[in-house]
Amino acid sequence: MKELKHINKYFYKYRYRLLFGILITICSKIFALFMPRFLGKAITVISKAYKNEITETVFRELLTLYILYIIGAAIVTGIFTFLMRQTIINVSRYIEYDLKNEVYRQYQNLSLNFYKSNRTGDLMNRISEDVTKVRMYCGPAIMYTINTITLFVVALIYMLSVAPKLTLYTVLPLPVLSFIIYKLSRIINKRSRIVQEYLSHLSAYTQESFSGISVIKSYGIEASNYDEFNTLSETSKQKQIDLTKVQALFFPSMILLIGISNILVAYIGGMQYINGEIEEIGTIAEFLIYVNMLTWPVATVGWVTNLVQQAEASQKRINEFLKQEPEIKNLNATPSQIDGNIVFDNVTYIYPDTNIKALDNVSFSLKKGETLAILGKTGSGKSTILDLIGRLYDVQEGHISIDGVKIDQVHLKSLRDHIGYVPQDAFLFSDTIENNIKFGKEDASEEDIITAAKNADVHKNIKKFSKGYQTKLGERGITLSGGQKQRISIARAIIKKPEIMLFDDCLSAVDTETEEKILKSLREISKGKTTIIVSHRVSSAKDADKIIVLEDGKIIQDGTHETLVNTDGYYKALYLKQLSTKEL
Ligand SMILES: Nc1ncnc2c1ncn2[C@@H]1O[C@H](COP(=O)(O)OP(=O)(O)OP(=O)(O)O)[C@@H](O)[C@H]1O
């Protein structure tokens, strides 16, 4: 229960509802016990009337009275049961909601490296399945525990006072039942987990097949793809059947043990009535109902124990994430003014998960309004420079400063608010084009959106869609071409009018003519703004104030277009190669 202590703050938050729920549960169980009592009395009255011990008028009066009591008790119990679920189960839903929000908030705070070292499926599981298991502890487990305790205490006291010996025989099989249910639910849970794992394999496989359907079709591997699906599906079916087998044992075991209890009550109760140990015949009927009433709560002891164990394990997994400190911390509480002067001073960066030295003693400086182009072979560290400016990672050696202040001392939100970043892999959300562009600036006007789209040279394309800016993009913007996605991603970054603009090879999917147009508008927009363009093309770099060329994380060349085309090296070679391609 150590891990579940985390939930106590939520129990405290909803303490009044919870206490009310507990009170209601106790009341509902007390009223539920009236029914068998009056039923027993009704049967005794019938027996007395049969033996002519009471007159017919008294018999009718008493029977009507007991029937009315039974109906009344049933109605009141029904109302209390409804209220009990409305309070306790609702509290568990509130806690589930709060806990999901807490986990999601933590996910948002954790840095990129955290996402690199945890699988998406695992992250999703903790916020959905694990939270659901904890909810079962907060709601059903608590409700059934109170239920069982109340019912047992109230029923047992009464039963012992009426027929102590019969009570002992009646409850004798119940602990056995509880043990069997505990064992069965353990096996059920284990098998359910396996079924769940196979189902996630199956859905991950299906999802990937759908996403890569064009590759599957173009390679003509539909049949083998189907075979693989079939094998997975077959195993999943087998696991499901294994589960159903144990589940099928659940109710028969309960019915068997209830049956044994019923036989004991009928036999021992009957003997005691004949011996005169029990005064009223109705007591036997009453006890038969108690046995049935107590069976389910007793069965739940095993079930609830399992629920608590599972919730504990789930909360442990959740706590592992909640306890993680975000690597990137905001060390300055006051918002900073960002102008856009950037200095890299002997920066070295090694990715902790792969130990790859992505940057090795990189130094450069950029004044507000200047443009830097970064070129270099793939994997040379270009994107890492941009990630470090956005403080997605913190530098390990050397330092970066923004406007003369060390980057980790700059107010984090101010820094990111003033950066317009266009990633290499243009990610668009499943939303309208308008909302995808507005993502960078929630309060953008229609005019702002259109201007940004025009500057990114995508306005004309959007106008061609029948719904224009209201066109919904499918999963990852599937209805758009690679170049269109890149340009919408550019519009999203420039709409913010940020002080620092970072373009990570974001024109790779557009033709050189469009590239030229976009670069022209970017030159206009980026006047007075610090801009870094990562590219594999000389055409994107040639107008920059400064150019650096990276190789294995080191700067191997720097200068301007004019100086670099006149110096033998990577830049000149690339320039000549791209020039000849263009001429061809
Ligand atoms: N998140 C990461 N975790 C571990 N290693 C990484 C990570 N990102 C990049 N790397 C490694 O760091 C090196 C530099 O990567 P980076 O993405 O900065 O190169 P790049 O020059 O931008 O490449 P490209 O032109 O292909 O985009 C590469 O060797 C890459 O494998």
The ligand as a MOL file (V3000), in Angstrom:
LIG
                    3D

  0  0  0     0  0            999 V3000
M  V30 BEGIN CTAB
M  V30 COUNTS 31 33 0 0 0
M  V30 BEGIN ATOM
M  V30 1 N 17.9190 12.1600 -29.8640 0
M  V30 2 C 19.0520 11.5800 -30.1800 0
M  V30 3 N 19.5390 10.5950 -29.4110 0
M  V30 4 C 20.7230 10.0310 -29.7190 0
M  V30 5 N 21.4920 10.3560 -30.7540 0
M  V30 6 C 21.0620 11.3390 -31.5620 0
M  V30 7 C 19.8290 11.9970 -31.3230 0
M  V30 8 N 19.6300 12.9140 -32.2720 0
M  V30 9 C 20.7190 12.8500 -33.0820 0
M  V30 10 N 21.5610 11.9100 -32.6550 0
M  V30 11 C 22.8730 11.5840 -33.2610 0
M  V30 12 O 23.6680 12.7530 -33.2060 0
M  V30 13 C 24.3490 12.9520 -34.4370 0
M  V30 14 C 24.0030 14.3290 -35.0110 0
M  V30 15 O 22.6380 14.3070 -35.3380 0
M  V30 16 P 21.9010 15.5670 -35.9680 0
M  V30 17 O 20.4550 15.2200 -36.0850 0
M  V30 18 O 22.2400 16.7680 -35.2000 0
M  V30 19 O 22.5720 15.6190 -37.4010 0
M  V30 20 P 22.1530 16.4600 -38.6750 0
M  V30 21 O 23.4010 17.0650 -39.1890 0
M  V30 22 O 21.0400 17.3840 -38.3570 0
M  V30 23 O 21.6720 15.2990 -39.6540 0
M  V30 24 P 20.6370 15.4050 -40.9000 0
M  V30 25 O 21.2580 16.2630 -41.9340 0
M  V30 26 O 20.5130 13.9780 -41.3360 0
M  V30 27 O 19.3810 15.9220 -40.3150 0
M  V30 28 C 23.9420 11.8000 -35.3380 0
M  V30 29 O 24.9840 10.8520 -35.2970 0
M  V30 30 C 22.6910 11.2320 -34.7230 0
M  V30 31 O 22.6190 9.8320 -34.8970 0
M  V30 END ATOM
M  V30 BEGIN BOND
M  V30 1 1 1 2
M  V30 2 1 2 3
M  V30 3 2 2 7
M  V30 4 2 3 4
M  V30 5 1 4 5
M  V30 6 2 5 6
M  V30 7 1 6 7
M  V30 8 1 6 10
M  V30 9 1 7 8
M  V30 10 2 8 9
M  V30 11 1 9 10
M  V30 12 1 10 11
M  V30 13 1 11 12
M  V30 14 1 11 30
M  V30 15 1 12 13
M  V30 16 1 13 14
M  V30 17 1 13 28
M  V30 18 1 14 15
M  V30 19 1 15 16
M  V30 20 2 16 17
M  V30 21 1 16 18
M  V30 22 1 16 19
M  V30 23 1 19 20
M  V30 24 2 20 21
M  V30 25 1 20 22
M  V30 26 1 20 23
M  V30 27 1 23 24
M  V30 28 2 24 25
M  V30 29 1 24 26
M  V30 30 1 24 27
M  V30 31 1 28 29
M  V30 32 1 28 30
M  V30 33 1 30 31
M  V30 END BOND
M  V30 END CTAB
M  END
